[in-house]
Amino acid sequence: GEAPRGGRGRRGGHGRADGGADHIRSTRGGAGTGGSLPPCGHDGTARRLARPQDPTEQACCDRGKKKCHTIKNLLVIDETCHICFLSATYDGRAHDKSLAELEGYTWPHGSCLYQDMGFQGFILNGITIVQPKKKPPGDELTPPEKATNRAISSIRIRIEHAIGGVKRSRMGKDKIRLLKDGIRDTIMETCCGLHNFRLQYRPWHYANE
């Protein structure tokens, strides 16, 4: 099915268009880590685009890491890797934590949210945040801390698998050269919908379920 959406994004600028974020509700039963609700995960994903002609848009979309211009979306998945929420499209330089706060999505009280270091400092009232522990400067993590990080990663990897499922479609993976207003949002919506459609008929199964 189609993934719920936040507000429509823009080709340039860090602002978002009118439209509120959807409240994410779990549709499946079962016990999840940190509460009676199944765990969720969120992460950002970047898509490459052709070098913008406008100098301001060039600076906003220049991510720096991959030496190319990008745009970014946030995805939220449930425990079965279905995409529950797709954010608006933002410039590639935008930070994951800032986008999550801007979208304003919420979970039912008592939920458990898995995230990576890119969301450092992101919190939600009544939600258990699970995040790997960063290695202290000039020091090492203890064996129990490393074991905890591995356990967290075994759950959080699902969001990476979901992003990979979305980008199975070449229109979501290849460099975007289309300039029509709204087309970049439409491409991501279509890729997420196809991913969810595939999972309806070929669900993924994990050893720790």
C-alpha positions in Angstrom: 0.0 0.0 0.0 0.9 3.6 -0.2 3.1 5.0 2.6 1.6 7.9 4.6 3.2 11.2 3.8 4.2 14.4 5.5 4.0 17.7 3.7 5.1 18.0 0.1 8.7 19.1 -0.2 10.4 21.8 -2.3 13.2 21.7 -4.8 15.1 24.3 -2.9 15.3 25.6 0.7 15.1 23.8 4.0 11.4 24.8 4.6 8.5 22.4 4.1 5.2 23.1 2.3 1.9 23.1 4.1 0.7 19.7 5.4 1.2 17.9 8.7 2.9 14.7 9.5 0.8 11.6 10.1 0.5 10.0 13.4 2.2 6.6 13.1 0.2 3.7 14.6 1.2 0.1 14.8 -1.1 -2.2 13.0 0.4 -5.4 14.2 0.3 -7.1 17.5 3.2 -8.7 19.5 5.7 -7.6 22.1 8.5 -5.2 21.2 11.7 -4.3 23.0 10.9 -1.5 25.5 7.1 -2.0 25.7 4.1 -3.8 24.6 4.2 -2.3 21.0 6.5 -3.6 18.3 9.7 -1.6 17.7 9.9 1.0 15.0 12.9 2.5 13.2 13.6 5.7 11.3 16.5 7.0 9.1 17.3 9.4 6.3 18.1 8.5 2.8 19.7 10.7 0.1 19.0 10.6 -3.6 21.4 12.1 -6.2 20.2 14.8 -8.6 21.8 16.6 -11.5 23.7 19.7 -10.5 21.2 22.6 -10.1 21.7 25.7 -12.2 20.7 28.1 -9.3 23.8 28.9 -7.1 21.7 29.0 -4.0 20.2 25.6 -4.7 23.6 24.2 -5.5 24.9 25.2 -2.0 21.8 23.7 -0.3 21.9 20.4 -2.1 25.7 20.0 -2.0 26.0 17.2 0.7 29.8 17.2 0.5 30.2 13.5 1.4 29.7 11.9 -2.0 30.9 14.9 -4.0 27.4 15.3 -5.6 24.2 17.1 -5.1 21.4 15.3 -3.2 18.0 15.6 -1.8 16.8 13.7 1.3 13.8 12.0 2.8 13.1 10.4 6.2 11.5 7.0 6.3 9.8 5.3 9.3 9.3 1.5 9.3 7.6 -1.0 11.5 9.0 -4.4 12.6 8.1 -6.0 9.3 10.0 -3.4 7.3 6.8 -1.9 5.9 7.2 1.9 5.4 4.8 3.6 7.7 5.8 7.2 7.0 7.6 9.2 4.3 8.6 12.7 4.9 8.7 15.7 2.6 11.7 16.0 0.3 14.5 18.3 1.7 17.9 19.5 0.6 20.8 17.1 1.0 22.6 19.2 3.6 19.7 18.9 6.1 20.5 16.9 9.2 18.4 13.8 10.1 17.7 15.1 13.7 16.5 18.5 12.4 14.2 16.9 9.8 12.7 14.5 12.4 11.9 17.5 14.7 10.5 19.5 11.7 8.3 16.7 10.6 6.9 16.2 14.1 5.8 12.6 13.7 4.8 10.8 16.9 4.2 7.2 18.1 1.8 5.7 20.6 2.9 6.0 24.2 5.2 3.2 25.2 6.7 2.5 21.7 10.3 1.7 21.1 12.2 3.7 18.4 15.6 2.5 17.0 17.8 5.1 15.5 21.5 5.7 14.6 24.0 8.4 15.6 22.6 10.9 13.1 19.6 11.4 15.4 21.8 12.1 18.5 19.7 14.1 20.9 16.3 13.4 19.3 13.7 12.5 22.0 10.0 11.9 22.1 8.0 12.0 25.3 6.8 8.6 26.4 8.9 6.8 23.7 12.0 4.6 24.5 14.8 5.6 22.2 17.3 2.9 21.4 20.6 4.0 19.9 24.1 2.4 19.8 26.7 3.8 22.2 29.5 5.8 20.6 33.1 5.0 21.5 34.5 7.5 23.9 37.4 9.7 22.6 40.7 7.9 23.2 39.0 4.9 24.8 37.2 1.7 23.9 33.8 0.3 24.6 33.6 -2.5 27.1 32.7 -6.0 25.9 29.1 -5.7 27.3 28.7 -2.4 25.5 29.9 -3.9 22.3 27.5 -6.8 22.7 24.6 -4.3 23.3 25.5 -2.4 20.2 25.5 -5.6 18.1 22.1 -6.5 19.5 20.8 -3.0 18.6 22.3 -3.2 15.1 20.6 -6.6 14.5 17.2 -4.8 14.9 18.1 -1.4 13.4 19.5 -3.0 10.2 15.9 -3.5 9.1 15.6 0.2 8.2 18.7 -0.2 5.9 17.1 -3.2 4.3 13.8 -1.2 3.8 15.8 1.7 2.2 17.5 -0.9 -0.1 14.1 -2.3 -1.0 12.9 1.2 -1.9 15.9 1.8 -4.1 15.5 -1.5 -6.0 13.7 0.8 -8.5 16.2 2.6 -10.7 14.1 5.8 -10.6 14.8 5.9 -6.9 18.5 5.0 -7.2 19.7 6.7 -10.3 20.5 10.4 -10.6 17.4 12.5 -10.9 17.3 14.8 -13.9 13.7 15.7 -13.9 12.7 19.3 -13.0 8.9 19.3 -13.0 7.5 20.5 -9.7 6.5 17.6 -7.4 8.1 14.9 -9.5 10.8 14.2 -6.9 8.2 13.6 -4.3 6.2 11.4 -6.7 9.2 9.2 -7.5 9.8 8.5 -3.8 6.2 7.9 -3.1 6.0 5.4 -5.9 9.1 3.5 -4.8 7.9 3.2 -1.3 4.5 2.0 -2.5 6.1 -0.6 -4.6 8.3 -1.7 -1.7 5.2 -2.1 0.6 3.3 -3.9 -2.2 6.1 -6.5 -2.6 6.2 -7.1 1.2 2.5 -7.9 1.2 3.1 -10.9 -1.0 6.7 -11.8 -0.1 7.2 -10.8 3.5 10.7 -10.7 5.0 11.5 -12.9 8.0 14.2 -12.4 10.6 15.8 -14.9 12.9 15.1 -12.8 16.0 11.4 -12.6 15.4 
